[in-house]
Amino acid sequence: LAHVKGNPTAIRYRDEILQRHLLPVIGVQREMFQQDNSRPNNVRVNMDFLVNQNINVLPTPFKSLDLDSIEHYWDELCLRLRQRQLQPQTLHELR
């Protein structure tokens, strides 16, 4: 997870998430990458960036939360956070 202050624009998503956090960990094999359907993620500038980096993007069903596997990961993350004895109260503790 990466914390980005403010509302991510398409350019900020590319520069602050994809370049800074995804590229170092995606690996030489260029594993499959999945993102959600938020607007900044799916604009041409970011889709072109992923294609130019040879990153395979798993298509995400349009507006179908039940079929979007990322939503299940978010649910699991929230569940695990709620199960902790000491739940994070601040952003610093969450990190």
Backbone bond lengths (Angstrom), bond angles and torsions (degrees), N, CA, C in turn:
res aa  C-N    CA-C-N  psi(-1)  N-CA   C-N-CA  omega(-1)  CA-C   N-CA-C  phi
1 L - - - 1.450 - - 1.518 109.09 -
2 A 1.292 115.23 145.12 1.458 120.54 177.96 1.517 108.28 -129.88
3 H 1.311 116.34 132.11 1.452 121.25 178.65 1.525 109.21 -90.80
4 V 1.315 115.55 127.28 1.460 121.50 176.93 1.512 107.05 -122.92
5 K 1.314 116.56 122.12 1.463 120.44 -179.97 1.512 110.40 -72.23
6 G 1.316 116.09 141.19 1.455 120.76 177.20 1.509 112.63 79.08
7 N 1.313 115.71 -169.86 1.462 121.80 -179.98 1.519 110.15 -88.32
8 P 1.334 117.00 124.89 1.456 118.32 -179.75 1.525 111.69 -74.67
9 T 1.302 115.83 127.63 1.462 121.22 171.91 1.521 106.71 -91.29
10 A 1.300 117.01 173.25 1.456 120.78 179.35 1.526 110.90 -59.61
11 I 1.324 117.30 -43.55 1.465 121.10 -179.18 1.521 110.90 -68.35
12 R 1.329 117.71 -41.86 1.468 120.30 177.37 1.524 110.38 -64.70
13 Y 1.329 118.27 -37.89 1.461 121.10 178.05 1.529 109.55 -61.40
14 R 1.315 116.58 -45.11 1.470 120.25 179.05 1.527 111.27 -62.99
15 D 1.350 116.06 -50.10 1.462 120.51 -173.35 1.528 113.29 -75.28
16 E 1.334 116.74 -42.35 1.462 119.97 -172.77 1.525 114.20 -92.98
17 I 1.318 118.07 -21.46 1.465 120.26 -179.96 1.527 110.58 -109.49
18 L 1.323 116.38 -61.09 1.466 119.03 -174.50 1.527 111.93 -64.01
19 Q 1.334 117.53 -52.91 1.464 119.52 -177.02 1.525 112.07 -70.42
20 R 1.320 116.56 -45.65 1.464 120.35 -173.05 1.524 112.96 -77.50
21 H 1.342 117.27 -37.34 1.462 119.19 -172.45 1.530 114.29 -111.32
22 L 1.322 118.00 -36.87 1.463 119.76 -176.99 1.519 112.39 -77.95
23 L 1.327 117.67 -50.75 1.466 120.38 -174.63 1.529 113.62 -55.55
24 P 1.338 119.46 -41.37 1.469 118.10 -179.99 1.528 114.52 -66.56
25 V 1.334 118.30 -22.58 1.469 119.22 -174.80 1.520 114.52 -111.29
26 I 1.312 118.06 -9.30 1.468 119.36 -174.51 1.529 110.88 -69.23
27 G 1.314 117.42 -25.06 1.458 120.31 174.04 1.511 113.79 88.71
28 V 1.284 114.05 162.36 1.463 121.46 -179.31 1.521 110.97 -64.86
29 Q 1.332 117.21 -31.98 1.455 121.67 -178.00 1.524 112.28 -70.61
30 R 1.328 117.11 -14.50 1.466 121.94 -177.75 1.527 109.91 56.17
31 E 1.327 114.18 59.96 1.448 120.32 179.47 1.527 110.99 -54.65
32 M 1.306 115.40 169.01 1.461 121.38 178.28 1.528 109.27 -68.73
33 F 1.297 116.44 136.87 1.465 122.74 179.66 1.518 108.12 -118.92
34 Q 1.331 115.49 138.53 1.451 119.16 176.48 1.523 109.08 -128.86
35 Q 1.299 114.98 137.45 1.453 121.64 175.60 1.517 107.87 -129.18
36 D 1.316 115.93 166.95 1.467 117.40 -179.85 1.518 109.81 -85.98
37 N 1.303 116.18 -177.22 1.463 121.31 -174.28 1.529 114.16 -90.42
38 S 1.327 117.21 19.88 1.460 117.11 179.85 1.526 109.53 -65.18
39 R 1.286 115.19 149.58 1.465 122.05 -173.30 1.535 113.71 -54.21
40 P 1.352 119.52 -49.64 1.471 118.53 -178.34 1.528 113.29 -60.05
41 N 1.322 117.66 -28.19 1.463 120.48 -176.87 1.523 112.45 -72.37
42 N 1.300 117.08 -34.25 1.460 120.48 -168.12 1.522 115.60 -107.11
43 V 1.307 117.47 12.86 1.472 118.72 176.92 1.530 108.98 -77.69
44 R 1.299 115.80 159.78 1.471 121.36 -173.18 1.528 112.50 -56.35
45 V 1.327 118.78 -40.50 1.462 120.30 -176.63 1.530 110.37 -58.66
46 N 1.317 117.76 -37.42 1.462 120.35 -179.28 1.522 112.69 -82.43
47 M 1.304 117.21 -36.67 1.459 119.37 176.49 1.539 109.72 -65.69
48 D 1.348 117.25 -40.08 1.463 120.93 176.29 1.529 110.89 -63.64
49 F 1.325 116.43 -40.45 1.464 120.49 178.05 1.533 110.57 -58.63
50 L 1.323 116.86 -46.70 1.465 120.93 -179.26 1.530 111.07 -64.22
51 V 1.328 116.72 -40.84 1.470 120.54 177.56 1.530 109.94 -63.14
52 N 1.332 117.36 -45.00 1.467 121.51 -179.45 1.528 112.34 -64.36
53 Q 1.333 116.66 -25.92 1.463 121.31 178.43 1.537 111.62 -90.02
54 N 1.333 116.68 2.75 1.471 122.41 -178.09 1.521 112.60 59.78
55 I 1.316 116.05 38.94 1.464 121.18 178.56 1.522 107.93 -100.54
56 N 1.306 115.48 123.25 1.464 121.16 178.51 1.521 109.50 -78.33
57 V 1.313 116.03 123.24 1.455 121.24 -179.05 1.521 109.05 -105.48
58 L 1.309 115.14 124.71 1.455 120.78 176.74 1.520 108.44 -73.99
59 P 1.320 118.05 124.01 1.469 119.21 179.67 1.525 110.45 -62.90
60 T 1.306 115.28 139.95 1.456 121.28 -179.86 1.514 108.91 -108.90
61 P 1.321 117.70 131.22 1.470 119.80 178.43 1.523 111.16 -57.49
62 F 1.296 115.94 135.77 1.453 122.15 -177.96 1.525 110.46 -71.71
63 K 1.324 116.13 121.98 1.467 123.55 175.18 1.526 113.03 49.86
64 S 1.300 116.31 44.04 1.457 120.34 177.16 1.516 108.24 -132.53
65 L 1.330 117.07 87.93 1.453 121.51 -175.91 1.517 112.42 -61.62
66 D 1.329 118.16 -31.65 1.461 120.46 -179.85 1.524 112.03 -66.94
67 L 1.322 117.21 -30.15 1.454 120.98 -178.12 1.527 112.73 -96.50
68 D 1.302 117.35 -5.83 1.458 122.17 -179.07 1.524 108.63 -89.26
69 S 1.328 117.18 104.99 1.467 120.35 -174.16 1.526 113.13 -63.57
70 I 1.319 118.80 -25.17 1.459 120.58 178.86 1.528 110.29 -61.74
71 E 1.322 116.82 -37.08 1.466 119.56 178.94 1.524 111.03 -60.25
72 H 1.318 117.88 -34.01 1.465 120.91 178.06 1.527 110.75 -69.01
73 Y 1.328 117.48 -35.22 1.465 120.16 176.32 1.525 111.02 -67.08
74 W 1.328 116.93 -40.18 1.462 119.97 176.54 1.529 110.08 -61.98
75 D 1.322 117.13 -42.45 1.466 120.63 177.60 1.522 111.19 -59.89
76 E 1.331 116.26 -44.04 1.472 120.87 179.88 1.526 111.00 -64.76
77 L 1.318 117.31 -41.16 1.455 120.85 177.80 1.528 110.72 -61.30
78 C 1.319 117.30 -46.16 1.469 121.34 178.97 1.524 110.99 -61.98
79 L 1.316 117.22 -42.26 1.462 121.50 178.65 1.525 110.68 -60.63
80 R 1.312 116.97 -46.28 1.463 120.26 -179.62 1.523 112.42 -65.36
81 L 1.320 116.80 -36.93 1.464 119.29 177.20 1.525 111.08 -65.37
82 R 1.328 116.86 -40.27 1.476 120.53 179.55 1.524 111.73 -67.87
83 Q 1.328 117.99 -25.93 1.457 121.63 -178.27 1.532 112.93 -82.57
84 R 1.296 117.39 -11.39 1.465 120.15 179.40 1.514 110.13 -69.46
85 Q 1.342 116.02 142.90 1.459 119.58 177.93 1.520 110.87 -61.61
86 L 1.307 115.54 -46.14 1.461 120.27 177.72 1.518 108.14 -108.09
87 Q 1.316 115.60 99.81 1.455 119.87 -179.52 1.522 109.48 -77.43
88 P 1.326 116.84 141.91 1.470 119.06 178.80 1.531 110.51 -62.83
89 Q 1.319 114.66 136.11 1.465 120.47 -179.46 1.527 111.83 -107.30
90 T 1.312 115.76 -17.64 1.468 120.18 -178.94 1.531 108.39 -131.30
91 L 1.309 115.08 166.78 1.461 120.53 177.15 1.525 110.15 -62.71
92 H 1.322 116.86 -38.55 1.460 121.15 179.02 1.522 110.93 -61.03
93 E 1.326 118.07 -43.40 1.465 121.76 178.38 1.540 110.94 -67.45
94 L 1.309 117.57 -35.42 1.461 120.96 179.13 1.523 110.92 -65.15
95 R 1.329 115.84 -39.08 1.469 119.46 178.96 1.497 109.47 -64.01
